[in-house]
Amino acid sequence: MIDADKAHRYTPVVMGKLLLLQQPVLILNVNFEPLHVCNTKRALSLVLSGKAEIILNGRGVIRSATAEYEIPSVIRLSHMIKRPRPRMSLSKREILRRDEFTCQYCGRKMRHLTIDHVIPRHLGGPHTWQNLVAACSSCNRRKGGKSPAEANMELRRQPFEPKATAVYRFGRHLTQNQDWLQFIEGW
């Protein structure tokens, strides 16, 4: 990305092209399985090197002095990538996303939440998907180092490990890239 100090050097046309190169592109395996999301610049380098082909061009073209290149929205690799079934990594961001940024004790929806161990660590509670929930600061303080029963608090939903479906993994990009839906559903 461009520093704010250097941004004044670029014209609006150049800035637009630079931002266009940062747009997300869906990468599909040979069998059309969604693998990853990369930026347009990386996708173009894969296409130009012959490692991928453009499946969907929803963004127009980029012109250089000597050539014109389609700007991909979806590309497919030319060789099969074998990999194990993906699992969601355990992180604060993924816990909040699983719980839809909602406190699992009071039900308030907010952007700034904490993570709570349902069974506290000092009572032998593990650091796993099944023992971590999103909680607002006041509920987390109120619960403290107690179990939900001791604190007289009830969970709205039992915590679980989310399945690493393509919709879950790439869903945040679907608001701006509705054309991806046909490649993501069913995986």
C-alpha positions in Angstrom: 0.0 0.0 0.0 1.1 3.6 -0.5 2.3 5.8 2.3 0.2 8.8 3.0 3.4 11.0 2.6 3.9 9.7 -1.0 0.2 9.7 -2.0 0.4 13.3 -3.1 2.8 12.3 -5.9 0.2 10.1 -7.7 -2.6 11.3 -9.9 -6.1 10.0 -9.3 -5.8 7.8 -12.4 -2.6 6.2 -11.1 -4.0 5.8 -7.6 -7.1 4.0 -9.0 -4.9 1.6 -10.9 -2.7 0.9 -7.9 -5.9 0.2 -5.8 -7.2 -2.0 -8.6 -4.1 -4.2 -8.3 -5.0 -4.8 -4.6 -8.5 -6.1 -5.3 -9.1 -9.7 -4.1 -9.1 -12.5 -6.7 -10.4 -16.0 -5.9 -8.0 -18.9 -6.8 -9.6 -22.2 -7.7 -7.9 -25.6 -7.9 -8.1 -27.6 -11.2 -11.3 -29.2 -10.0 -12.8 -25.7 -9.2 -12.3 -26.1 -5.5 -11.8 -22.7 -3.9 -8.3 -22.6 -2.5 -7.3 -19.0 -1.6 -7.8 -15.3 -2.2 -4.9 -13.2 -3.5 -4.6 -9.7 -4.9 -4.9 -8.8 -8.6 -1.2 -8.2 -9.0 -0.4 -11.8 -7.8 -3.2 -13.3 -9.9 -2.0 -11.5 -13.1 1.6 -12.8 -12.5 0.1 -16.4 -12.2 -1.8 -16.0 -15.4 1.1 -14.4 -17.3 3.5 -17.1 -16.2 1.1 -19.8 -17.5 0.3 -21.2 -14.0 -3.3 -20.2 -14.1 -6.1 -19.2 -16.4 -8.8 -16.5 -16.1 -12.2 -18.0 -15.4 -14.1 -14.7 -14.7 -13.1 -11.2 -15.8 -15.4 -8.9 -14.0 -13.2 -5.8 -13.7 -12.2 -4.7 -17.2 -8.6 -4.4 -18.6 -5.3 -2.8 -17.8 -3.4 -1.3 -20.7 0.4 -0.9 -20.9 2.3 0.7 -23.7 2.5 -2.5 -25.6 -0.3 -4.8 -24.4 -3.7 -5.1 -22.8 -4.5 -7.5 -19.9 -7.8 -8.7 -18.5 -8.2 -8.0 -14.8 -9.3 -11.3 -13.3 -11.9 -11.8 -10.6 -11.6 -15.6 -10.5 -8.6 -17.7 -11.7 -8.1 -21.5 -11.9 -4.7 -23.1 -11.4 -3.3 -25.2 -14.3 -2.1 -28.0 -12.0 -3.7 -29.8 -9.1 -2.8 -28.7 -5.5 -3.2 -31.6 -3.1 -3.7 -30.5 0.5 -5.4 -31.8 3.6 -8.9 -30.7 4.5 -8.6 -27.2 5.9 -9.4 -26.4 9.5 -10.0 -23.0 10.9 -7.2 -21.7 13.1 -8.0 -20.9 16.7 -7.7 -17.1 17.1 -9.5 -14.3 18.7 -10.7 -13.0 15.3 -12.1 -16.4 14.4 -13.9 -16.8 17.8 -15.5 -13.3 17.3 -16.5 -14.2 13.7 -18.0 -17.5 14.8 -20.0 -15.8 17.5 -21.0 -13.1 15.1 -19.5 -10.3 17.3 -22.2 -11.0 19.9 -21.6 -11.4 23.6 -22.6 -15.0 24.4 -23.8 -14.1 27.8 -25.9 -10.9 27.4 -26.5 -11.0 23.6 -25.2 -7.5 22.9 -23.7 -7.1 19.4 -20.5 -5.0 19.4 -17.2 -4.6 17.7 -15.0 -4.6 20.8 -15.4 -7.9 22.6 -13.1 -10.0 24.8 -12.6 -13.7 24.8 -13.8 -15.7 27.7 -12.9 -19.3 28.8 -16.2 -20.8 29.7 -14.5 -23.1 32.2 -11.6 -20.9 33.5 -8.0 -22.1 32.8 -7.2 -22.3 36.6 -10.1 -24.7 37.0 -8.7 -26.9 34.2 -10.6 -25.4 31.3 -8.7 -26.0 28.0 -7.9 -23.4 25.4 -10.1 -24.9 22.7 -13.0 -24.0 20.4 -15.4 -25.7 22.7 -14.3 -23.6 25.7 -13.9 -20.1 24.2 -16.6 -17.6 23.6 -17.0 -13.9 22.8 -18.0 -11.8 25.8 -18.4 -8.1 26.4 -16.1 -6.5 29.0 -18.8 -6.2 31.6 -20.0 -9.8 31.3 -16.4 -11.0 31.4 -15.6 -9.0 34.5 -18.9 -10.2 36.1 -18.1 -13.8 35.4 -14.5 -13.4 36.5 -12.7 -16.7 37.3 -15.9 -18.6 37.9 -17.8 -21.2 35.9 -21.1 -19.9 34.3 -23.1 -21.8 36.9 -21.1 -20.2 39.8 -21.6 -16.8 38.3 -25.3 -17.4 37.7 -24.8 -16.7 33.9 -26.1 -18.7 31.0 -24.5 -19.2 27.6 -26.8 -18.3 24.7 -25.2 -21.0 22.5 -22.7 -23.8 23.1 -19.3 -23.0 21.6 -18.2 -25.2 18.7 -15.4 -25.5 16.1 -16.7 -24.0 12.8 -16.4 -26.1 9.7 -14.0 -24.7 7.2 -16.4 -24.4 4.4 -15.6 -22.2 1.5 -18.6 -19.9 2.4 -17.2 -19.5 5.9 -13.6 -19.0 4.8 -14.2 -16.6 1.9 -17.6 -15.2 2.9 -16.3 -11.8 3.9 -15.4 -11.1 0.3 -18.8 -12.0 -1.0 -20.4 -8.6 -0.3 -18.2 -7.0 -3.0 -17.8 -10.1 -5.2 -21.2 -11.7 -5.7 -20.0 -13.3 -8.9 -17.8 -15.7 -6.7 -20.9 -17.3 -5.1 -21.3 -19.9 -7.9 -17.7 -21.1 -7.3 -17.9 -21.1 -3.5 -21.3 -22.7 -2.7 -21.1 -26.4 -2.1 -17.5 -26.7 -1.0 
